[in-house]
Amino acid sequence: MSERKGKRKPIQLELVGGKPARQRVWEQLRLHKEKFTIYTIARRAEADDETVKTYLQSLVKGGYVIKLIDVPFEQADYQLIKDAGIEAPRLTRDGRLVTSGIGQEAMWRCLRMLGAMDARQLAKHASSCGFEVKISSAQRYVKALKAAGYLEVVEPCCRHRSKFETLRLLPHMNTGPRPPQIQRVKTVYDPNLNKVMHAEEPEELL
């Protein structure tokens, strides 16, 4: 039975060589930016044609890619006209940037660069990138990373003074630039290692 439209698999099921399909597609677009087709990109990126077509439609609507000839998507030649760098743009179907995940990217970057801090400080530093990160979001993120073994407690919390615990990223758990992702299935997935680092026990999911 085929996957329901609009329902994506957990990212680790889409990976080849530690990279999700859209990242592989984007890298091939950058390599062959002057002229490419859905078929050639799909083969080079080891992705299915429908995935490439859907992503190209978003990139066209977002102004990153143009069709070189006005024919159906499957038959057209394309050109990349807006190179946004090594990370694949995350876009909605109508070409708008997806904001989900930006907060986790900012928090992971702060944990890697700024040393020990508590959730309140993490939210403040992460918000400096222009996207507001709530303290509650920072608390959930550090809780998940702590459970997965990324963080150690430097100073415990002090409840009567409303003080959050101070944590820092363990040096050997600085796995790379992509943020560990907290997924709906209650797992912590690290795209740098292509590995699920933590999953809650069944009774915790009730």
C-alpha positions in Angstrom: 0.0 0.0 0.0 1.4 3.4 -0.9 2.0 6.2 1.6 -0.9 8.6 2.1 -0.3 11.9 0.3 0.9 14.6 2.6 2.0 12.1 5.3 5.8 12.0 5.5 7.9 9.2 7.0 10.1 9.7 10.0 13.2 11.4 8.5 15.5 8.4 9.3 13.5 6.3 6.9 14.2 8.8 4.0 17.9 8.9 4.5 20.6 7.7 2.2 24.2 8.3 3.3 22.9 10.2 6.4 21.0 12.8 4.3 17.3 13.2 3.7 15.9 13.0 0.2 15.4 16.8 -0.2 19.0 17.5 0.9 20.3 15.1 -1.7 18.1 16.6 -4.4 19.2 20.1 -3.5 22.9 19.1 -3.6 22.4 17.7 -7.1 20.5 20.9 -8.2 23.5 22.9 -7.2 25.9 20.7 -9.0 23.9 20.8 -12.3 22.3 24.2 -11.8 22.4 25.3 -15.5 20.1 22.6 -16.8 18.5 19.5 -15.3 15.3 17.4 -15.4 13.3 15.6 -12.8 14.5 12.2 -14.1 18.2 13.0 -14.1 18.1 14.6 -10.6 16.1 11.7 -9.2 18.7 9.2 -10.4 21.7 11.2 -9.2 20.1 11.9 -5.8 18.8 8.4 -5.3 15.3 9.8 -4.8 12.0 8.8 -6.4 10.6 11.0 -9.2 7.6 12.1 -7.2 9.7 13.4 -4.4 11.9 15.4 -6.8 8.8 16.7 -8.7 7.1 17.9 -5.4 10.2 19.6 -4.2 10.8 21.3 -7.6 7.3 22.6 -7.6 7.9 24.3 -4.2 11.3 25.6 -5.5 9.7 27.1 -8.6 6.9 28.8 -6.5 9.6 30.0 -4.1 11.6 31.6 -6.9 14.7 29.3 -6.5 14.2 27.4 -9.8 12.7 28.2 -13.2 11.3 26.0 -16.0 13.3 26.6 -19.2 10.4 25.5 -21.4 6.6 25.7 -20.8 5.8 22.0 -20.8 4.5 19.6 -18.0 6.8 19.3 -15.0 7.9 15.8 -15.9 9.1 16.8 -19.4 10.6 20.2 -18.6 14.2 21.3 -18.3 15.0 23.5 -15.2 17.6 25.9 -14.0 18.6 26.9 -10.5 18.6 30.7 -10.3 18.7 31.3 -6.5 21.4 29.3 -4.6 20.6 29.5 -0.9 23.7 27.6 0.2 24.5 24.1 1.2 21.4 23.5 3.3 18.3 22.6 1.3 15.6 25.3 1.6 12.6 24.0 3.6 9.5 25.1 1.8 5.8 24.6 1.9 4.0 23.5 -1.3 3.3 27.1 -2.2 7.0 28.0 -1.9 7.0 29.7 1.5 9.8 29.0 4.0 8.9 26.5 6.7 9.6 28.0 10.2 9.3 24.7 12.2 12.7 23.5 13.3 14.3 27.0 13.2 14.2 27.2 16.9 15.9 23.8 17.4 18.6 24.8 14.9 19.2 28.0 16.9 19.3 26.3 20.2 21.6 23.6 19.0 24.0 26.2 17.6 24.0 28.0 21.0 24.7 24.8 22.9 27.6 24.1 20.6 29.1 27.5 20.7 28.3 29.2 24.0 28.9 26.7 26.8 26.9 26.1 29.9 23.5 27.8 30.3 20.0 27.2 31.6 16.8 27.0 29.5 15.9 30.7 30.1 19.3 31.8 28.8 19.2 29.3 25.9 15.8 30.7 24.8 17.2 34.3 25.0 20.3 33.5 23.0 18.5 31.4 20.4 15.9 34.2 19.9 18.6 36.6 18.9 18.6 35.1 15.4 15.2 36.8 14.8 12.9 33.9 15.5 11.4 33.8 19.0 12.1 30.7 21.0 9.9 30.4 24.1 11.3 29.3 27.4 8.9 26.3 27.4 10.3 25.2 24.0 13.9 25.5 25.4 12.9 23.4 28.4 11.4 20.6 26.2 14.5 20.6 24.0 17.1 20.4 26.8 15.0 17.8 28.6 15.0 15.6 25.5 18.7 16.1 24.9 19.5 15.4 28.5 17.6 12.1 28.3 19.5 11.2 25.1 22.8 11.8 26.8 23.9 15.0 25.1 23.8 17.3 28.1 25.2 17.2 31.6 24.0 19.2 34.6 26.6 21.8 35.8 24.3 23.3 38.4 21.0 21.8 39.6 17.8 23.8 39.7 16.7 25.6 42.8 12.9 25.4 43.0 12.3 27.9 45.8 14.3 30.5 43.9 12.7 29.5 40.5 16.2 28.8 39.2 16.5 26.4 36.2 19.3 23.9 36.1 22.4 24.8 34.2 23.5 22.4 31.5 26.2 22.1 29.0 26.8 20.0 25.9 29.2 17.1 26.5 32.2 17.5 24.1 31.9 14.0 22.7 28.2 14.6 21.9 28.9 17.6 19.7 28.0 15.5 16.7 27.8 18.1 14.0 26.0 21.1 12.7 22.5 19.6 12.1 20.4 19.8 15.3 19.1 16.6 16.9 15.4 16.4 16.2 12.6 15.8 18.6 10.1 13.8 16.6 6.4 13.2 17.1 7.0 9.5 17.8 8.9 10.6 21.0 12.4 9.9 19.7 15.5 12.0 19.5 17.0 11.6 16.1 20.5 12.8 15.2 20.9 13.5 11.5 24.6 13.9 11.9 24.9 10.3 12.9 21.9 8.9 11.1 20.8 7.4 14.4 17.9 7.4 16.9 19.6 8.5 20.1 16.7 8.1 22.6 13.2 6.7 22.6 10.7 7.0 25.4 9.5 3.7 27.0 5.9 2.7 25.9 4.5 3.6 29.4 5.9 7.1 29.1 3.9 7.7 25.9 0.5 7.1 27.5 
